[in-house]
């Protein structure tokens, strides 16, 4: 019943910024975790950020820490991923998904969206 929809991807030059949105339907943001994952061709799906709606805690992978910020809209069921200082290595399809708690294990999540393409290139 829970569904997620990602948006906000696009083409950006190195050093640029994008803000991704994950709109969640079928649930409230309480008592759940929303994770952002990404997958590049030939690579495994990689967790980049997670937001716990219970305590508002934030978690980031080492490779994006300091550049990415996950946040929640206080008025609607939307989680954002602000991505700054983007690098070509950040090029991937970005997905959001839900879980009971934050985890870096992608198989633990469900309600995957269709993903949004982020391309960082000159």
N, C-alpha and C positions, 0 to 999 in steps of 0.2 A: 504493500500500500504506500509505503514511503517512496517518494521519487525525488531525484535531484536533477537540476538543470544547470549546466555550466555555461558561462558566457564571458566575454571580455577579451578573448584571445585575439591575436593578430600578429602583424609583422612590425618589428621594432629594431632599431639599430643598437649595437652594443652600447651599454651605458644608459639606455633608455628605461622607461618604466611602463608597466601595465597593471591594471587592477582587474582581477578575475572575480566573478560573482558566482555563488552557488545558492540557488533558490531551492528551498526544501518544502515539499508539500506532503501532507499526510501525517504530520507530527508537529509538535512544538519543539523549540530548541532546548528545552529543559531535559535533563537526564540523558543526554546523548553527546557523543563526540562526532565532530565533522572533520574529516581528514582530507587534505589535498595530496594527491599523488600525481606522478607524471611518468610517462613512458615514451622513450625515444626508440626509433627503429633499431632492432637488434639488441635492445637492452631490456632488463627486467623492470617491472613497475616499481617505482621508487617513491617512498613517502617523503614529503617535503615539509608539511606542517599539519598540525592538528589543534583544534580548539575544543575544549571540554566545556559544554554548556552548564555543567553543574557548578564548577568553581571558577570558570572563566580562565582556566590555566591555558597556556600556550606552549606548544612544543615545536621545535624546528630541527631539521636535519643539519648536520654540521656544514654542509656545503652551501646552504642558503641562509644560515643564521647571520643576522645583521643586515641582510638585504631584503628579506621577505617579512611581511607582517600579516598575521591572520587576525581577523576581527569579526565581530558580529554586529549587525544592525539591530539597534534596540527596539525598533518598531515593527520589524517584519522578519520572517524566517529566511534570512539571507546571511551567508557568511562570505567574507571577502578575503582575497589574497592580494595584498599590495606587493608588487614585485618591483624593486628598484635595482639599479646597477646591473641590469640584465647582461648576460654573457652568452655567446654562442652555445656553450654547454647547457644552457637552460632550455634550449630548443626541445620541445616535446609536446605531446598531447597531455593536457592537464585535466585531471578528473577530480571530482569530489565524491565522497561516499560517507556513509554513516556507520557508526559502531556504538556499542554500549560505553566503551571507554577508549581513550586514545591509545593507539598501538601503531607500530610501524609494519605490522604484518598485514599486507593487503588482503589475504584470504579471510581475515576476520571481519572485514567490512562488507556491507551490502548496500543496496540502493545506489549503485553506481550510475552516474549520468553518462551522457554520450561523449563528453570530453570537449575541450576547446583547444585549438591548435595555437601554440605560441612559437613563433619563429624569430630568432634573434640573428640578424645578419646585416652586413653592410651592403 
